[in-house]
Amino acid sequence: MRVSEAIAIAYFTYLAITALVLPALPGRRRLKIWLAAGLVVAIETLLAAAPPAPTVNTIRDWLPGLVILFAYFVTGVFFVAPSDRAEAWLRRWDDRLIGAGRFETVPRAVRVYLDAVYDACFLIIPAGYAVLVWAGQSASADRYWSFVSAAEFLAFGTLPWFQARPPWAIERPRAVDQHAAFRRFSLSWVNYTTIHANTFPSAHASASLAVALAVWPALPWAGAGLAAIAFSIAVASVVGRFHYAIDAVTGVLLALALWVFM
């Protein structure tokens, strides 16, 4: 069994156990989480036990990207109601780190770029591995996915215990955004494609930087480019009010910590 597969099994087992011990979770949601966890554990176990074959190996090389996406939405099932204390704590950190302003003075071109890079941030995870495949480094699949999966799952994993809404779902629309078509698209995008819950640390910040750091040893030039994109995503998450500032900071620190210890 690959390390990345063991990490996925461990995370979904954690979700199943957490669903069992959280009394506030409705029974129907608990059942959904158990079924999802059972499905992932069964698939990962079967793939690990399957005889080596090109098709099986290709599935195992790419499946973690889908498992990460699936884990995001399954973890979102835990979101029952925001905690006033959690949201107040997050806002206090915003006040400390970025002050009372909400980036109204950021030039329009920069805002459009940041919204665009954040909207497309889900592409960076498969793109990172695609770059390794293109460079003939497909054998790095397990190392790559282990690192990126750990960065995502550790960020997702606090949601059952620390529930808050993202800033965009709470704050009043900014004046500079009222007539910005791309901003309206970005807000519509997160409204329809996310779980409407805040992840602390930011999974976007942690995973995008993890992608860059995972690619760096094999392809420094590609790793540098991906690191620049990861930095843009972290900044965009705060400027666009998709995350609180402390989410982005701790997301970056999480990826760096994993890089040191993995």
N, C-alpha and C positions, 0 to 999 in steps of 0.2 A: 504493500500500500504506500502511495506517495504521501509525503508530509502534508501537502496541500489538501489531499483528500481526508487525512486524519483531522486537520484543522476544521474542515467543513463539518465533519461528523461531530466533533467536539462542540462546535458552536450550535448546531441544531439540537444536540442533546441538552445543552445549556438552556436553550429556549423551551424545550419540552419540560424540563425540571422547573424552570421559572414559572411556566404556565400552571404547573401543579400547585405551587406554593403561594401564588398571588391571589388573595381572596377576592379582590375587587374585579377580577377579570370575568366577564360573562361566560357562561358555560359554552355557548356556541363558538366564541372566539377561542376558548381553550381547546376545543375539539379541532378547529382549523389548524392551530399551531401544532398539535400532536400529529395530525395527518400529514402536514407539510414536513415536519421533522422526520417522520417515519419514511416518507417518500425519498428524501435526500439521503438518509442513512442507508436505505435499501439500494438506491442507485449507485452510490459511491462504493458500497461493499461489493456489489455485483461486478462493477467495472474493475475494481482492484483484484478480484478473483478470476477475471476472465483471462483466457490464454492470450499471450501477446499476439497482436495482429495489427497491420497498418491502420485499419479502420478504428479499432479499439484505441490505439495509441493517439490517433487524431482527436477522437472524442475526449479522451482524458486530457489532452493538451489544451482544448478550448472550453470544455465544460465549466471550469471554475468561474469564468466570466458570467455565465448564466446563473450559477449558484449564488454568486455575490448579489446579483440583481434580485433574485428570488428571496434571498435572506433579508434584503432591505424591506421588501413589502411584507414579508412574514413578521419581521420585527415590528413593523408599523401596526400590526393587529393588536399589539399591547397598548397602544395609545388610547386611553380611556377618557381622561380629562386632564387639562393642564394644571400644574401646581402653581398657585400664586407665589409661594415662597421661591420656587425654582426660577420663575420668570423675573421676579424682583431681583434675585441674585444676579442673573444674567444681565439685566439692565444696569445694575450698579457697576458691573465690570465694563459695560459700554461707556458709562459716564467717566470711568477712570482712564480707559484706554483711548477713546476717541472723542470724549467730551459730549456736549449737547448737540453739536451739529450733525446733520445727516447727509453731508456731501452734496448740498445743492450747488456748490460752486465748481464741482468737477466738470470740465469741458464736455460738451455733448459727444464728441468723437470718442473720448475715453470711456464715457458711460456706455456707449453702444458697444465698444470693444469688450468691456468687462461683462456686460450682459450676454454678449454672444459667446464668449469663452466659458461662462458659467453654464449657459444653456446646453452647450455641447460637451460639458466635462465628462459625461458618461462614456464618451467615445475614447477618452484617453486610456482607459484600462485595456480594452482589446487592442488598441493601437500600439501600446507599449510592447505587448507580446508579438504583434504582427511585425514590428520593427526587428525584434530578435529573430523571428523566422526568416525575414528577408535577408538578414545578415548571416544566415546559416547557423544560428544559435538556438534552434528549436529544442535542443537537449536541455536548455535552461528552463524549460517549462515549469518543473516542480519548484525550483528555487524562486522563480518569478511569482508564481501564483501563491506560494506560501507566504511570501513577504506582503504582497498586495492584499490577500485575504485576511491576514492578521490585522493589517491596518484598518480594513473595513469593519471586520467583526468586532474589534475592540471598541471602535467608535459606535457601532450600532448597539452594542451590548449594554450600554447604560440606560437606554430608552425605557425599559420596563420599570426602572427605579427612579428615573429623573425625567419627568414629563413636562414639556414646555412647548409652546407654539413658536414658530420662527418669527422674526421681527416683521416680515412682510404681511403676516396674517394678523398682526396686532396694530401696527402703526398706521397713522393716517397717510394717505398718498401724498407724496411730495409735490410741490408746485411745479418743479422742473420736469416732472414725469407726466403731467396731465395730458400733454399733447405730443408725447413721444411714442410713435408707433412701435418701435422695437421694444420699448419698456413695457408697453401693454402686452406685447407678445410674450415677453419673459415672464410677466406675472401670470398670464394665462397658462403658460407652459408649466410653471411650478404648481399652479392650482390644480391642473388636471393630471399631472404625472408624478406627484410626490405624495407622501403619506401625511402631509400637513402637520408634521411633528418635527421638533428640533432635535438634532443629534449632537450630543456633547461628549467628546470632541467632535469637530466637523469631520464627517467621513469624506466629504469632498476634498478637504485640505489634506487629510492624512493619506488617502489613497492616491491622489494625484502626485504627491511628493514621493510616495512609496514606489510608484511606477518609474519615476525619474531615477531614483536611487537604485532600483533593481536593474535598470538598463545600463546605467553608468559604467560598471566594470567592463562590460563587453563592448560597449559603444559610447565612449566618452562624449563625442560630439552630439549624438542623439540624446544622451542623458542630460547634457547641458540644455538642449532645446526643450526637452520635456520639463526640466526644472524651471525654466522661465515660464512655461505654460502653467505649471503647478503654482508658482508664485502668483501669477495673474488670477488663477482660480481662487486662491486664498483671499486676495485683495477684493476680487469681485464678490465673494460671498458676504463681505462686510459692507462694501460700498453699495451693493444692490439690495442690502438688508435681507439677504437670504439666510444669514447667520449672524449671531452676535460675535463681537470681536474676540471674546475669550474662546469661543468655539474654534475659530481659525487658528489662534495662537496655540491652543492645546493640540489641535489636529496636526500642525507642523511638528510640534515637539514629540508627539506620539510616533510619527513616521521616523524622526531622527533617532528616537530611543530604540525602535525596532531595528533600524539599520546598524546600530551599535551592537545589539545583543543577538541578532539572528545571524 
